[in-house]
Amino acid sequence: MCSVAGNIISNYLRGRLKTAEFAITNVCIAKCSFCDIWKQQPKVFADREKALAVIDRLADFGVVHITITGGEPLLHPGIVDFAGRAASRNMHSSVLNAAPQLLMRNDIVKRLDDAGCNMISISFDSGDPVIMAESRKIPNIMEDMARALEIVKKTRIVTMASVLIWNDNYDKLEEVCARAKNMGFDFVSLNYPTFSRSRVYPLGGDGVSLSREKVIQGLESAIALRKSGKYGIINSPASMRNIVNYLRDPASAAYPCLGGSRVFFVDWFFDVRPCMQLPNVLGSMFSIGEKDLDRAPCNDCNMSWYRDFSAMLQGVKSVPVWLDSLSGLGVIKKPAGAAGR
């Protein structure tokens, strides 16, 4: 089979289905209070040829979805090449973006579309332009986002609002999702607040220092919004319910994290990590083999990207997650009436 969907099916039938995040730089325009990547020195851009080789190796390992992240991946001069390489290997690709003004420069959206990029995921913390600008320390970010979305709408690329649950929005997620929909986003993904022990990907701060009760309140609201079908939320209700259970009693989580075996993180040094949260390194992407990606399931945190994908990769018991998550996988398409690939 020679399509994204065919690649997913082929790897699923062979028991090799995997997803990966690849951080290609620690350079970022945003100065978020809950992320310290922008403070890191020295600044690093992953070598272009080595990064292309990493994408090939990930495909060889059975990775069917790759999230290209940073820092700010659009600042990397090789970003279009990376999206193109993923497409050539029938991998579904998502490019993260924190500074939407970058989407209006150098014809980048058209070039990503021509290369075969499937999705652009834009950080979206609040429906209030003032709070959004303060959260990311980017003036006029909402105005830039609206203009950027108009550009992306003319392409086959799907847009997703990446919403972090934090102190400002845990109790008004419907307002945030409604604003994202009204701005023109195709989908919404929800990220669960967490702290990181990783040296390359430090996360934390007062903004995400929510009590478990407040996080659960936010997730319960998100589950109801997802079931309503109004806002294109891609997180599975079953996976979000799993996180609620985890927060109430970690032992009650039905789906442990498969970070390091079926989902994993590659940093700009090409080191393979179980996730962006933990400090340990599994090995170099250039020396590790697929058989080395064999780590016991983890239940140490509620990192959304890893927990949500992990819930889909656990055999028969993942069937409920698959049934209500198909719209959030590599087979997702733009809503009717939009350009389609």
ZAMARGU-4260 file (C-alpha; in steps of 0.2 Angstrom, whole numbers, plus 5000, padded with zeros to 4 digits):
<rodrens>
0) 5000/5000/5000 | 5007/5017/4996 | 4996/5030/5006 | 4996/5036/5024 | 4981/5025/5028
5) 4989/5010/5019 | 5005/5013/5029 | 4995/5013/5046 | 4986/4997/5041 | 5002/4988/5035
10) 5011/4992/5051 | 4996/4988/5062 | 4994/4971/5055 | 5013/4968/5057 | 5012/4974/5075
15) 5024/4988/5072 | 5013/5003/5073 | 5023/5018/5081 | 5022/5037/5083 | 5036/5049/5086
20) 5040/5067/5090 | 5056/5075/5082 | 5062/5091/5090 | 5073/5099/5077 | 5078/5115/5086
25) 5078/5123/5103 | 5076/5141/5095 | 5060/5149/5098 | 5052/5166/5096 | 5039/5163/5110
30) 5044/5165/5128 | 5031/5155/5137 | 5030/5155/5156 | 5028/5136/5156 | 5042/5131/5145
35) 5060/5136/5146 | 5067/5130/5129 | 5069/5148/5123 | 5081/5151/5137 | 5093/5137/5132
40) 5111/5140/5126 | 5118/5136/5114 | 5105/5137/5101 | 5104/5121/5090 | 5097/5117/5073
45) 5098/5099/5069 | 5109/5095/5054 | 5098/5094/5039 | 5106/5078/5031 | 5106/5069/5048
50) 5088/5074/5051 | 5082/5067/5035 | 5091/5051/5039 | 5082/5051/5056 | 5065/5052/5047
55) 5070/5037/5036 | 5075/5027/5051 | 5059/5031/5060 | 5049/5025/5045 | 5059/5009/5045
60) 5055/5007/5063 | 5036/5007/5059 | 5033/5026/5064 | 5017/5031/5054 | 5014/5048/5062
65) 5028/5061/5066 | 5026/5077/5075 | 5039/5089/5070 | 5042/5101/5085 | 5055/5112/5093
70) 5057/5125/5099 | 5049/5133/5084 | 5052/5121/5069 | 5047/5134/5056 | 5063/5143/5060
75) 5073/5128/5054 | 5079/5131/5036 | 5076/5112/5032 | 5058/5111/5038 | 5050/5109/5021
80) 5063/5095/5017 | 5058/5086/5033 | 5040/5087/5029 | 5043/5081/5011 | 5054/5066/5017
85) 5040/5061/5029 | 5027/5062/5015 | 5039/5051/5004 | 5039/5038/5017 | 5019/5038/5019
90) 5020/5045/5036 | 5007/5057/5042 | 5016/5073/5048 | 5011/5087/5059 | 5021/5103/5061
95) 5019/5113/5077 | 5019/5132/5078 | 5020/5144/5092 | 5023/5160/5082 | 5010/5162/5068
100) 5018/5176/5060 | 5030/5164/5053 | 5017/5156/5043 | 5015/5172/5033 | 5033/5172/5028
105) 5043/5165/5013 | 5028/5156/5005 | 5031/5143/5019 | 5013/5137/5019 | 5012/5134/5001
110) 5029/5125/5001 | 5024/5114/5015 | 5008/5110/5006 | 5018/5105/4990 | 5029/5095/5001
115) 5015/5084/5007 | 5013/5091/5025 | 4997/5085/5032 | 4994/5096/5047 | 4999/5113/5056
120) 4996/5113/5074 | 4996/5131/5082 | 4997/5134/5101 | 4981/5142/5107 | 4980/5145/5125
125) 4965/5157/5127 | 4951/5165/5117 | 4956/5182/5124 | 4969/5191/5113 | 4977/5200/5128
130) 4979/5184/5138 | 4986/5175/5123 | 4999/5188/5119 | 5004/5188/5137 | 5005/5169/5138
135) 5017/5168/5123 | 5025/5185/5125 | 5021/5188/5106 | 5012/5205/5103 | 4996/5204/5091
140) 4997/5185/5091 | 4979/5182/5088 | 4978/5195/5074 | 4993/5186/5066 | 4985/5169/5069
145) 4969/5174/5060 | 4979/5180/5045 | 4989/5164/5045 | 4974/5153/5045 | 4967/5162/5030
150) 4983/5157/5021 | 4982/5139/5027 | 4963/5137/5022 | 4969/5139/5004 | 4979/5123/5005
155) 4976/5105/5008 | 4984/5106/5026 | 4973/5103/5041 | 4974/5116/5055 | 4973/5111/5073
160) 4972/5122/5089 | 4984/5115/5102 | 4976/5120/5118 | 4985/5118/5134 | 4974/5116/5150
165) 4981/5129/5162 | 4976/5140/5176 | 4968/5153/5164 | 4956/5141/5155 | 4953/5125/5164
170) 4936/5131/5169 | 4931/5139/5152 | 4937/5127/5139 | 4921/5128/5129 | 4924/5147/5127
175) 4942/5143/5121 | 4936/5129/5109 | 4922/5140/5102 | 4935/5154/5098 | 4946/5142/5090
180) 4932/5135/5079 | 4926/5153/5075 | 4943/5158/5069 | 4943/5143/5057 | 4953/5129/5065
185) 4948/5112/5058 | 4952/5103/5074 | 4957/5106/5093 | 4969/5095/5103 | 4970/5097/5122
190) 4986/5096/5131 | 4986/5091/5149 | 4997/5101/5161 | 5013/5093/5167 | 5030/5096/5174
195) 5046/5089/5165 | 5062/5081/5172 | 5070/5082/5155 | 5085/5093/5152 | 5081/5096/5134
200) 5063/5099/5136 | 5060/5109/5153 | 5041/5111/5156 | 5032/5118/5172 | 5029/5135/5180
205) 5015/5143/5189 | 5003/5143/5174 | 5002/5124/5175 | 5003/5122/5194 | 4985/5116/5195
210) 4978/5105/5208 | 4972/5088/5203 | 4954/5093/5206 | 4956/5108/5194 | 4964/5097/5180
215) 4950/5084/5183 | 4937/5098/5181 | 4945/5103/5165 | 4946/5085/5158 | 4928/5082/5163
220) 4923/5097/5154 | 4933/5092/5139 | 4925/5075/5139 | 4908/5082/5138 | 4914/5094/5124
225) 4921/5080/5114 | 4906/5070/5115 | 4895/5085/5109 | 4904/5085/5093 | 4904/5103/5091
230) 4922/5108/5091 | 4932/5095/5082 | 4941/5089/5098 | 4952/5075/5093 | 4957/5068/5110
235) 4948/5052/5113 | 4935/5052/5128 | 4942/5035/5133 | 4959/5042/5134 | 4954/5057/5143
240) 4944/5047/5155 | 4960/5036/5158 | 4969/5052/5163 | 4955/5057/5175 | 4957/5039/5183
245) 4976/5041/5184 | 4974/5058/5193 | 4962/5050/5205 | 4972/5035/5208 | 4987/5031/5196
250) 4984/5012/5199 | 4967/5014/5191 | 4973/5019/5174 | 4968/5006/5161 | 4981/5012/5148
255) 4999/5014/5154 | 5011/5025/5143 | 5021/5016/5130 | 5034/5029/5129 | 5050/5022/5123
260) 5042/5007/5114 | 5028/5013/5103 | 5029/5031/5106 | 5045/5041/5108 | 5054/5057/5107
265) 5070/5062/5096 | 5079/5078/5101 | 5090/5089/5091 | 5105/5079/5096 | 5097/5064/5088
270) 5095/5056/5105 | 5080/5044/5107 | 5070/5047/5123 | 5055/5038/5130 | 5046/5055/5130
275) 5050/5074/5132 | 5046/5072/5150 | 5059/5060/5157 | 5078/5063/5158 | 5084/5046/5152
280) 5091/5043/5135 | 5088/5026/5126 | 5102/5029/5113 | 5107/5038/5098 | 5095/5037/5083
285) 5110/5031/5072 | 5115/5016/5083 | 5098/5011/5091 | 5088/4997/5083 | 5070/4994/5083
290) 5072/4979/5095 | 5080/4991/5107 | 5064/5001/5108 | 5058/4989/5122 | 5053/4998/5138
295) 5041/4993/5151 | 5025/5003/5152 | 5026/5019/5162 | 5013/5027/5173 | 5023/5042/5179
300) 5014/5057/5172 | 4999/5063/5162 | 5009/5069/5146 | 4995/5070/5134 | 5003/5066/5117
305) 5011/5051/5124 | 4997/5045/5134 | 4984/5048/5121 | 4993/5038/5107 | 4998/5025/5120
310) 4980/5022/5123 | 4978/5017/5105 | 4992/5005/5104 | 4987/4992/5117 | 4978/4978/5107
315) 4960/4973/5110 | 4958/4984/5125 | 4962/4999/5114 | 4946/4996/5103 | 4936/5009/5112
320) 4949/5022/5110 | 4951/5018/5091 | 4932/5019/5088 | 4931/5037/5095 | 4948/5043/5089
325) 4948/5039/5070 | 4945/5058/5066 | 4961/5062/5075 | 4973/5050/5067 | 4983/5051/5050
330) 4966/5048/5041 | 4959/5064/5046 | 4953/5075/5032 | 4947/5093/5031 | 4929/5096/5034
335) 4917/5095/5018 | 4920/5110/5007 | 4938/5112/5011 | 4953/5108/5000 | 4957/5090/5001
340) 4973/5080/4997
</rodrens>
